[in-house]
Amino acid sequence: MKKVVVVGSINMDLVTVCERAPKGGETLFGHEFFQVPGGKGANQAVAIGKLGTKITMLGKVGKDSFGKELINSMKANGVDTTHIEEGEKSTGIAKIIVEENGQNRILVVSGANSEVDKEYIDRHLDVIKECDILVTQLEIPIETVEYALKKAKEFGKKTILNPAPARKLDDEIIKNSDLIIPNESELEILTGIETETEDGIKKASEKLLDMGVKNLIVTLGSKGSLHLNKENFEYHFAYKVKAIDTTAAGDSFIGGLVRKLDEENIGEAIEFATKVSAIAVTKKGAQTSIPTIEEVENFKGVKNEKE
């Protein structure tokens, strides 16, 4: 079985469900409040673990009850948490407002995630040396992301970058990422090219491919995803589902992709990932919404037609 390491954020999500988010200066009543384990790094690690792949998490939590709860949640979902350290700052949190239409608004306080530095990576290089795939995002310091990707490539590992939350990236990060998985808005920020049309997405994608990225998957929400490389441009349609909460849709997609990568061709891996994310958006929460391998294998969905 392949080994995967996720380097990234670990947060507690504090979720409010409401009809719509309040405007500036406005007070509204919500329908429900709950807290669930989250953080893009931890979400992706749990997704990978739930789907049956050997996964190790690298990151930091605070010396508080949130940190202990988050580690226990990851352990319960098959994630090796041995190398997670306690930082000086509190555990990261995300305040999430989920509207009735399924859209979400998120405010993150990084906390201990901001302490995941190069020295931390150096202390755990053996984990990266032993893995087959390294996955990372942008909720830890950008210099740490760059360093982890560089070390992984030096060790001959496959690297996957989910550039979220979106920001401009140095060439070094892009060239050391074998596979980049942005959504439309993240792709636009990465390249400075408008992505409102299919032609725009192609132009923006070609810019990244010219910079050394081998494969690019642009997630398009309810419209599906696009897979692009120097030889290929392939559309993968989404499934028709009633979205309740889209919080971990992208993280679930990445978990599904990693589960099948190298076992199938990349197109078949994307099809599997599309099923995983389709199931995830029909449930509340981040890690709690991620399906098991059995749920995915039993999923019978109908694809949307291209809009």
N, C-alpha and C positions, 0 to 999 in steps of 0.2 A: 504493500500500500504506500502511495506517495505521502510525503510529509510536508505540511504547510505551516508557515509561521506568519502571523499577522502582527505588524508593528503599528500601534495606533492608540486611539482614545478609548477611555473607559468612563462612562458617565452614568449617573442616575437620571432618568427622564421623569420629570414632574409634569403630568399631562392634565390639561383641562379640556373638556369637551363642551362645545357651545354651538349655538345656531350660526353665529359669525363672530369674527374677532372685533373687539372694540376699536373705534377710531380714536385719534388723539384727544384726550380730555373726556372721553366717554366711559361710563361705567355700565357694564352689562352683567347679567347673571349667567353662570355656566350651568350645564346639566349634570356634570360629573367630574370628579377629580380622582386620579390614581397615580401611583409611582411604579415605574417598571425599569428594569435594567436596560441600559442603552450605551450610546457612544458608537460612532461608526466603526471603529476598530473592533470593539467587543461584539457588536452586532454581526459583523462579518465573520468573526471567529466562531460565534455561536451557530451561525448559519452553516458554516463549513462542518462544525462538529455534529450538529443535528442531522446532517445529511450523510454522516458516516465516514468522514475523512479525518486522518490523524492531524490534529491541529494544536499548535502552541501559541499562546498570547504573550506578546511583549508590550509592557506599558506600566503605568503607575496609578495608584489610588491613594487617597488620604488615610490618615490614622483615625478613621471614624466609622460609624455604623454603615454608612452607604458603601464604603470600600469593602467591608466584610461581606455585605449582602451581594455585591456585584461579583466578587470572587466565587462565592458559593453558587451563584446562578450559572456562571461559566462552567464550573466543575460539573454541575448537574447536567450540563449539555455537552459533555465530552471534550471540554477544552482543558489542556494542560496549563495550569496557572502558576506553576512552580517558579517561574522567572519574573512574575509581577512583583514590583517593589512598592513600599510605602514611601510617599513623598512628604515634604514638609507642609505643602499646601493641602487644603481640603480636597476631597474627591470631586471631580468635575461633575457639573450638573447641566441639564438642558431643560429649559422651560418651554413646553410645547403646547400650542393651542390648536386643537383639532376642530375644524368647522364641520357642519352637518353634511356638506358636499364632499367630505373626505380630504379636502386640502388641509395642509398644516403650515404653521408658522413657528419657527424655532429660534430661541435665544440661548446661546451656550456660554457658560462660565467655565473656562478650561481647568482651573485648579491644578491638581497634580499632573494633569496631562502636559502642562507647560514645562514640567521638569524632566520630561523624557528627552535627554540630551545625548550627545555623542559618547560621553563617558558611560552612560547607561548601556548604549549599544555595544561598546567595547567589552563591557562586563559579561555580555551574553552572545558573543560572536560564535561560540560553539553551536548555539541553537540554529543560527543562520547557516553555518557550515554543514549541518546535518540535514537541512531541509531541501526540498525539491523546488518549492515555490515560495516566494515572499510577496505578501500583499500589504499595501499601505495606503494611507489617505492623507488628508491635510488638516487634521484636528490636533496634531502635535507640532512642535516647532519645525519650520520648513527646512532648516539646516540639518535636522535629524532625519527627516524624510530623504533628503539628498544623500546623506551619509549612509543610511541603511541600504538604499538602492545601489549605491556605488559598491559597498562591501559585498552585497549579494551577487552583483555581476562579476566582481573579482573572483568569487568562489564558484562561478559558472552556473548560478541559479536562474530560474525563470522569475521575472518580476512583473507584478501587476500593480498599477496605480489607479486609484479612484480619486480624481482631483476635486475633492469636495471637503469643505466648502471652497468654492472656486476662487482662484487668484492667478496672477501671472506667474509663470514658472521659468526658472533658469534652463538653458539648453542642457545642462548637465543632468537635471532630473529627467527631462524628456528623453534624452538619448539612452539613459539607463533603465527605461521602462519598456519592457517587451510588449506589454499590452496596457493601453490606457482606456478607462471606461468612464467617460463623462456623460452628463445629459446635455441637452441642446444649449442651455444657458451657460453651463460650465465650459463647453467647447468654444462658445463665443468669447468668453473672458480669456481663455487660454490663448486664442489666436488673434483676437481683435477683428474677426470677420463675422458679419451678421449671419445668423443661422436660422432665420425665420422660414427659409425655403429649402427644398432638397438640394438645389444648386449651391446655396450658401453652405449647407452642411458638408457637401462634397469638397468645396474649395477650402473650408476650414480644416477638414480632415486631411486633405492633401498636404497642407502646410505642416501638420504634425508628422505625417508619413515621410515627408522630405527631410525632417529633422532627425529621423532614425527610428521612429516607432515602427515595430513590425506589424502590429495589428491594433485596430481601433474599433471599439464598440460604442456607438452613441445610443444611449437609452432615450426613448421618446415617449415615456409614460404610457397612456392608453393606446398609443399608435404602434407600440412595439419597440424595435431597435434596428439599427443599421450596423452591419459589419463591413469594415473597409480595410484593405491592405493594398499593396502595389498591384496586385493581380485581380482583386475581387471587390465587388460592391453588391452586398446582399441584404435584402429587407427581410426582417422577421416580424410577423404580425403578432400583436398581443391577443390575449384571450378576453372574451366578453365576461366580465364579472362586475358585481356591485361593490364598488370601493367604499370601505368604511373608514380606513385609516392608511394613508400612503407612507407613513413614517419610515418604515424599514424596507420599502420596495426595492430600492437600489442595492441595499446591503444583502437582501435575500437573493437578488439576481446574481451578485458576485459569488455568494456561497454556492449557488447552483452551478455556476460556470466552473468554479474551481473543482467541484465534485466530479465533473465529467471531462475536464480538460486532460488531454493526452490519452484518455480511455476512448474517446470518440473524436471525430474531426470537430473543428471549432464550431461549425454550423450546427451540429447535433448537440454540442454542449450549450450553445445559445438557446436552442429549443427547450432543453431541460431547464435552463435558468429562467426562461420565460414562464414556464409552469410554476416554478418556485415563487416568483414574484407575484404571479396572479393569485395564488393562494394567500400570500402574506397580506395583500391589501384588503382582503375580506375579513381580517381580524384586527382587534385593537392592539395598540402597543408596538414596541420595537421587537425585542427578542421573543416576547410571548407570541408574536404573530408568525414567526418563522416556522414553516412546516417541517415535519420529519420526512425521511426518505420514503416511508410507507405512504404518507399522504400524497406525495408527489407521484409515486408510481400508480396510485389509484385515481388520480385526477383525470376526469374526462371533461374537457372544455371545448368550446367552440371559438375559433379564431375570428377576430374582427377583420373586416375587409379594409383595404387601403383607402384612406380618406383623400 
